[in-house]
Amino acid sequence: MAMPGGYGNQGNHGGYGQDPSHGQGQGQSMMGSQGQGGQFATHPSSGPGGYNNAPPQGYNQGAGYPPAGSGAGYGDSNMSMHTGNHMNDVFFAAACCIVVGSLVGGFCLFFSLKPVDFLFMTYVMIFGLILAVLDTPWLRTIKAVIDAKMYIGKYIQFVTRVTFRGVTLIFLASALFMTMWDNLKGGFMMFLAVVLCLFPALVGAGSVVIGLLKSSKLDKARRQVEQNIEVLYDQNALTFRGEQGGLTMDEFNKMTNENGSFKFERLDLKLIFNALVSNPQWRMQVAAGTQSQGGYQNVADEIKLTKQDLRAWVLGGMVFL
């Protein structure tokens, strides 16, 4: 015998019903069959109204569904955001080592009357500052920092990619070490040269390896979708349709996941769109690190990978992230 389902007393949303006339479900049988309004099986020993007195674990009272973000999706944005912050901190520390080393070396070379080596140290310090600005954990909302990131993303775009940032760190660390080792005397200076240059070199090597692995995964996904890219674009471009539309991050992730099971985290999607999207405004937005409490979720809802950029990626070769 079916009983009318109910959720809550009158005026008490999210409770469990004492008055079935205020229920939202169409009813459940005492054997556990579910009505359209209920998600939880009842039992003859349940409380009044045919429902357990306490809400099931994970149930969002008043809404009838679990909290947003608790279900399975394309990765936890908060988790990927924390991962991205840790990577940025490591890159920032490596860049700071370059800056400190070039400052110490340049100061000694200036008073040693070696202008050529001093000029070289100045160049190394400038590139170290550029990398530090990209990943600085402080002063992100200062207009000067935001503008600097925008111009870096526009004119020195290769350092915003993981692979080429690693190559840059290796080059700067090697050049700084050779200059300090050959021109500075004393055991402390030798020790300082090793400490300040070894860490950026290791970070750079790891960055190159990570970048190549991510780039290889993206290239495998490209080979899976290149044969039917026109059809796949029409099927997945639901937010921005048509020739002038494009794929959002979630739509791109869905397309690659359904064709080859290549699933990317939020941080990876940011790197992919930074490399594939040709819109300068988006590149500036990425370089500026536009963030909200949900990571890059709001940015992902606004930007898109246009159909022209998608074709260029599919028809081109391997893209390095």
C-alpha positions as CSV (number, residue, x, y, z in Angstrom):
1,M,0.0,0.0,0.0
2,A,1.5,3.3,-1.0
3,M,1.7,6.2,1.4
4,P,1.8,9.8,0.4
5,G,5.3,11.2,0.7
6,G,6.0,14.4,2.6
7,Y,9.0,16.6,3.5
8,G,8.5,18.7,6.5
9,N,5.8,20.4,8.4
10,Q,4.0,23.4,7.1
11,G,6.4,26.4,7.0
12,N,9.4,24.2,7.9
13,H,11.2,23.5,4.8
14,G,13.8,20.8,4.9
15,G,12.3,18.9,7.8
16,Y,10.7,15.5,7.7
17,G,7.0,15.4,7.5
18,Q,4.4,15.0,10.2
19,D,1.7,16.3,7.8
20,P,1.6,14.4,4.5
21,S,-0.5,17.1,3.0
22,H,2.5,19.3,2.7
23,G,4.8,16.7,1.0
24,Q,6.5,17.2,-2.3
25,G,6.8,13.6,-3.3
26,Q,4.3,11.6,-5.2
27,G,4.6,8.7,-2.7
28,Q,6.7,5.8,-1.7
29,S,5.7,2.2,-1.0
30,M,6.6,0.8,2.4
31,M,8.8,-1.7,0.6
32,G,11.2,1.0,-0.5
33,S,10.0,2.0,-4.0
34,Q,10.8,5.7,-4.6
35,G,8.4,8.4,-5.7
36,Q,9.6,11.3,-7.9
37,G,10.0,13.7,-5.0
38,G,12.0,11.4,-2.7
39,Q,15.4,9.9,-2.9
40,F,15.5,7.8,0.2
41,A,13.8,4.5,0.8
42,T,11.3,4.2,3.7
43,H,10.8,1.4,6.1
44,P,7.9,0.3,8.2
45,S,9.8,1.3,11.3
46,S,10.3,4.9,10.0
47,G,9.0,7.8,12.0
48,P,5.6,9.5,11.5
49,G,4.8,10.4,7.9
50,G,6.7,7.4,6.5
51,Y,10.1,9.1,6.7
52,N,13.0,8.8,9.1
53,N,13.1,11.5,11.7
54,A,16.8,12.4,11.0
55,P,17.8,13.4,7.5
56,P,20.2,11.1,5.7
57,Q,23.9,12.1,5.7
58,G,24.8,14.4,2.9
59,Y,21.3,15.6,2.4
60,N,20.9,19.4,2.0
61,Q,17.9,20.4,4.0
62,G,15.6,22.8,2.2
63,A,17.0,22.1,-1.2
64,G,16.6,18.3,-1.5
65,Y,20.0,17.8,-3.2
66,P,23.6,17.6,-2.0
67,P,25.5,20.9,-1.8
68,A,26.8,22.3,-5.0
69,G,30.3,21.0,-5.7
70,S,30.0,17.9,-3.6
71,G,29.2,15.6,-6.5
72,A,31.4,14.2,-9.1
73,G,32.4,16.5,-11.9
74,Y,35.5,17.5,-13.8
75,G,37.7,17.9,-10.7
76,D,37.4,19.7,-7.4
77,S,38.1,23.4,-8.2
78,N,39.2,24.1,-4.7
79,M,41.7,21.2,-4.7
80,S,43.1,22.2,-8.1
81,M,43.3,25.8,-6.9
82,H,45.4,24.7,-3.9
83,T,47.6,22.6,-6.1
84,G,48.1,25.5,-8.4
85,N,49.0,27.8,-5.5
86,H,51.6,25.3,-4.3
87,M,53.2,25.2,-7.8
88,N,53.2,29.0,-7.9
89,D,54.9,29.2,-4.6
90,V,57.6,26.8,-5.8
91,F,58.1,28.9,-8.9
92,F,58.1,32.1,-6.9
93,A,60.8,30.7,-4.5
94,A,63.0,29.6,-7.5
95,A,62.7,33.1,-9.1
96,C,63.6,34.7,-5.8
97,C,66.7,32.6,-5.6
98,I,67.7,34.0,-9.0
99,V,67.0,37.6,-8.0
100,V,69.0,37.3,-4.7
101,G,71.9,35.6,-6.4
102,S,72.1,38.2,-9.1
103,L,71.8,41.0,-6.6
104,V,74.7,39.6,-4.5
105,G,76.8,38.8,-7.5
106,G,76.1,42.2,-9.2
107,F,76.9,44.1,-6.1
108,C,80.3,42.4,-5.8
109,L,81.1,42.7,-9.5
110,F,80.2,46.4,-9.5
111,F,82.8,47.2,-6.9
112,S,85.2,44.8,-8.5
113,L,85.1,47.0,-11.7
114,K,83.8,44.3,-14.0
115,P,81.1,46.1,-16.0
116,V,80.4,43.4,-18.5
117,D,79.7,40.7,-15.9
118,F,77.8,43.3,-13.9
119,L,75.6,44.0,-16.9
120,F,75.0,40.3,-17.4
121,M,73.9,40.0,-13.8
122,T,71.5,42.9,-14.3
123,Y,69.9,41.0,-17.2
124,V,69.6,37.8,-15.1
125,M,68.0,39.8,-12.3
126,I,65.4,41.4,-14.7
127,F,64.4,37.9,-15.9
128,G,64.2,36.7,-12.4
129,L,62.0,39.6,-11.4
130,I,59.7,38.8,-14.4
131,L,59.3,35.2,-13.2
132,A,58.7,36.4,-9.6
133,V,56.0,38.8,-10.7
134,L,54.1,36.0,-12.5
135,D,53.8,33.9,-9.3
136,T,54.0,36.4,-6.5
137,P,51.7,35.4,-3.6
138,W,51.5,39.0,-2.4
139,L,50.2,42.3,-3.9
140,R,48.1,40.5,-6.5
141,T,45.5,43.3,-6.5
142,I,48.0,46.1,-7.0
143,K,47.4,47.8,-10.3
144,A,51.2,47.8,-11.1
145,V,51.4,44.0,-10.6
146,I,48.3,43.3,-12.6
147,D,49.6,45.5,-15.5
148,A,53.0,43.8,-15.3
149,K,51.4,40.4,-15.6
150,M,49.3,41.6,-18.6
151,Y,52.3,42.9,-20.5
152,I,54.3,39.7,-19.7
153,G,51.4,37.6,-21.0
154,K,51.3,39.7,-24.2
155,Y,55.0,40.2,-25.0
156,I,56.8,37.3,-23.3
157,Q,54.1,34.7,-23.5
158,F,56.4,31.7,-23.6
159,V,57.3,32.2,-19.9
160,T,53.7,31.6,-18.9
161,R,53.9,28.0,-20.1
162,V,55.2,25.4,-17.7
163,T,57.6,23.8,-20.1
164,F,59.3,27.0,-21.3
165,R,59.3,28.5,-17.8
166,G,61.3,25.4,-16.7
167,V,63.7,26.0,-19.6
168,T,64.1,29.6,-18.6
169,L,64.8,28.7,-15.0
170,I,67.5,26.2,-16.0
171,F,69.2,28.8,-18.3
172,L,69.1,31.5,-15.6
173,A,70.4,29.2,-12.9
174,S,73.2,27.9,-15.0
175,A,74.3,31.3,-16.2
176,L,74.1,32.7,-12.6
177,F,76.1,29.8,-11.2
178,M,78.9,30.1,-13.9
179,T,79.2,33.9,-13.4
180,M,79.3,33.7,-9.6
181,W,81.7,30.7,-9.5
182,D,84.2,32.3,-11.9
183,N,84.2,35.8,-10.6
184,L,83.5,35.7,-6.8
185,K,86.1,34.5,-4.4
186,G,85.7,32.9,-1.0
187,G,84.1,29.8,0.4
188,F,80.9,31.5,1.4
189,M,80.4,32.9,-2.1
190,M,81.0,29.4,-3.5
191,F,78.4,28.0,-1.1
192,L,76.0,30.7,-1.9
193,A,76.4,30.1,-5.6
194,V,75.6,26.4,-5.2
195,V,72.6,26.9,-2.9
196,L,71.0,29.8,-4.9
197,C,71.4,28.1,-8.3
198,L,70.8,24.4,-7.5
199,F,67.2,24.9,-6.3
200,P,66.0,26.9,-9.4
201,A,67.7,24.4,-11.7
202,L,65.9,21.4,-10.0
203,V,62.6,23.3,-10.2
204,G,63.2,24.0,-13.8
205,A,64.0,20.4,-14.7
206,G,60.9,19.2,-12.9
207,S,58.8,21.8,-14.6
208,V,60.1,20.7,-18.0
209,V,59.2,17.1,-17.2
210,I,55.7,18.0,-16.0
211,G,55.2,20.2,-19.0
212,L,56.2,17.5,-21.5
213,L,54.0,14.9,-19.8
214,K,51.0,17.3,-19.9
215,S,51.8,18.3,-23.5
216,S,52.0,14.6,-24.5
217,K,48.6,13.9,-22.9
218,L,47.1,16.9,-24.8
219,D,48.6,15.7,-28.1
220,K,47.1,12.2,-27.6
221,A,43.7,13.8,-27.0
222,R,44.2,15.8,-30.2
223,R,44.7,12.7,-32.2
224,Q,41.5,11.2,-30.9
225,V,39.3,14.1,-31.9
226,E,41.0,15.3,-35.2
227,Q,38.9,13.0,-37.4
228,N,35.5,14.2,-36.3
229,I,36.3,17.6,-34.9
230,E,33.4,19.4,-36.8
231,V,30.8,17.0,-35.5
232,L,32.3,17.0,-32.0
233,Y,32.3,20.8,-31.9
234,D,28.6,21.0,-32.8
235,Q,27.8,18.4,-30.1
236,N,29.7,20.1,-27.3
237,A,29.6,23.8,-28.0
238,L,26.4,24.4,-26.1
239,T,27.2,27.7,-24.3
240,F,28.5,29.6,-27.4
241,R,27.1,28.0,-30.5
242,G,27.9,28.6,-34.2
243,E,31.0,29.5,-36.2
244,Q,31.7,32.5,-33.9
245,G,31.1,30.5,-30.7
246,G,33.5,28.2,-28.9
247,L,34.1,25.6,-26.2
248,T,34.3,26.5,-22.6
249,M,36.8,24.7,-20.3
250,D,34.1,22.2,-19.1
251,E,32.9,21.5,-22.6
252,F,36.4,21.0,-23.9
253,N,37.1,18.6,-21.0
254,K,33.8,16.7,-21.7
255,M,34.8,16.4,-25.4
256,T,38.2,14.9,-24.7
257,N,36.8,12.7,-21.9
258,E,34.2,11.1,-24.1
259,N,36.7,10.6,-26.9
260,G,39.7,8.8,-25.6
261,S,39.0,9.2,-21.8
262,F,41.4,12.1,-21.5
263,K,40.3,14.1,-18.4
264,F,42.0,17.2,-17.3
265,E,42.1,19.0,-14.0
266,R,41.1,22.7,-13.7
267,L,44.8,23.8,-13.5
268,D,45.6,21.8,-16.7
269,L,42.6,23.3,-18.5
270,K,43.9,26.8,-17.6
271,L,47.3,25.9,-19.1
272,I,45.7,24.4,-22.2
273,F,43.5,27.4,-22.9
274,N,46.5,29.7,-22.3
275,A,48.3,27.8,-25.0
276,L,45.5,27.3,-27.5
277,V,43.3,30.5,-27.3
278,S,44.6,33.2,-29.6
279,N,42.4,36.0,-28.0
280,P,44.9,38.5,-26.5
281,Q,42.3,39.6,-24.0
282,W,42.1,36.1,-22.6
283,R,45.8,35.7,-22.5
284,M,46.1,38.9,-20.5
285,Q,43.3,37.7,-18.2
286,V,45.2,34.4,-17.6
287,A,48.5,36.2,-17.1
288,A,46.8,38.6,-14.6
289,G,45.7,35.5,-12.6
290,T,42.0,36.5,-12.4
291,Q,40.6,34.4,-9.6
292,S,37.6,34.1,-7.3
293,Q,36.9,32.0,-4.3
294,G,36.1,29.1,-6.6
295,G,39.5,29.3,-8.4
296,Y,39.1,29.9,-12.1
297,Q,35.5,28.8,-12.3
298,N,34.1,32.2,-13.2
299,V,36.8,32.7,-15.8
300,A,36.0,29.3,-17.3
301,D,32.4,30.4,-17.7
302,E,33.3,33.5,-19.7
303,I,36.1,32.5,-22.0
304,K,36.0,30.1,-24.9
305,L,38.2,28.2,-27.3
306,T,36.9,29.4,-30.7
307,K,36.2,27.1,-33.6
308,Q,39.1,28.6,-35.5
309,D,41.5,28.0,-32.6
310,L,40.2,24.5,-32.2
311,R,40.9,23.8,-35.9
312,A,44.3,25.2,-35.7
313,W,45.1,23.0,-32.7
314,V,43.7,19.8,-34.4
315,L,45.5,20.4,-37.7
316,G,48.7,21.6,-36.2
317,G,51.4,19.6,-34.4
318,M,52.2,19.0,-30.7
319,V,51.5,22.1,-28.5
320,F,53.8,22.5,-25.5
321,L,52.1,23.6,-22.3
